[in-house]
Amino acid sequence: MQRSCLLLFLTTAFIHAETCACTIPVFRYALDRWEADKFHLVLPASASTDSALTDTLRPLRANGQANLDITTSKDAVTAVLNSSRDSDKPVWTGMLDKAMLEALLDSPGRKKIIEQILTGDSAIWVIVEGDTPEDKVAVERIEKRLKFLEQVASLPIQDPNDPDSQLGPGPALRLKFATLRLSRDDPAEKVLISMLAGPKGLIDPAKTSFAAAVFGKGRVLGAWPLSDLDDASLEDACMFLVGRCGCRIKNENPGWDLLLNVDWVKALEAAGKPVASPQASAPEAVVIKTQVDVSDLTHRSDVVSVAEKRKPLLIASAGLFLASVVFFFLRVRSKPLSPP
């Protein structure tokens, strides 16, 4: 039933997209233009007595970067975190202290989701799994199918001169389906897993392994039990996210939001800046070192010394030879010629 409803919506959206002038894909349109819905944290009056908690809440109340509204109720006995959508099922309820507040706002899984979004990934498929052979097989199938879809899918052709299709600040546009695997029993991700399962409580994350597609500023397109998420459902969801945005009104699209502690304006501006390449360093002077054998130098010194000692003797010998030649020449010239 869930897949049929989503398929009907995606088909309608695809038909509408064909007549829409905007060529920005859905996942990027959501990142550029859809603000994250606010979650609601209701505190009991007793929370004001905790000085550490009060100090942590102060910046959140004063235009904090998380998509979170905080109110105090005299009727509340414990703190309650409600979804951004109207729901009878709270995301979390219990006694709130500084450590628990930090767990509500952030987790390793949410940091990874933000990181992948800011690198330009089209969608992050968060897989919440148990330690069973069936889940492992399902995860391998999903990852293999997503890699296949990356190869066969394509993004709409972008016209840089079209005023309706201008991208906002952020990473370069690309087609990429990432996966993030979470354990159903991970206490650090309990709040995130509850949000991924959806506000209507259709999936019990304590008993059911499922996958959810996250895009935009933490928007969840939908959540599917692994046993129901076949190749066709994966393709429907992925092709919708990388296709042209056919419905610009956020609330007319399926899905719900996650609570993320991030300043999207600053984060997207930083993600859009080119990474400065390291300056080329000046070439180092090449020094050629020649090793000389000391014994060789000693030998050469001895040779030079002997040559220096023999030099006068050689000069004297040359002089004597030259004198002999001159004497012989003069003697020949002075001898009278005999008559013929």
Buried (B, 14 or more C-beta within 10 A) or exposed (E): EBBEEBBEBBEEBBEEBEEBEBBBBBBBBBBBBBEBBBBBBBBBEBBEEBEEBEEBBEEBEEEBBBBBBBEBEEEBEBBBBBBBBEBEEBBBBEEBBBEBBEBBBBBEBBEBBBBBBBEBBBBBBBBBBBEEEEBEEBBEBBBEBBEBBBEEBEBBEBEEEEEEBEBBBBBEBEBBBBBBBBBBEBEEBBBBBBBBBBBEEBBEBEEBBBBBBBBBBBBBBBBBBBEEBBEEBBBBBBBBBBBBBBBBEBEEBBBBBBBBBBEBEEBBEEBBEEEEEEEEEEEEEEEEEEEEEEEEEEEEEEEEEEEEEEEEEEEEEEEEEEEEEEEEEEEEEEEEEEEE
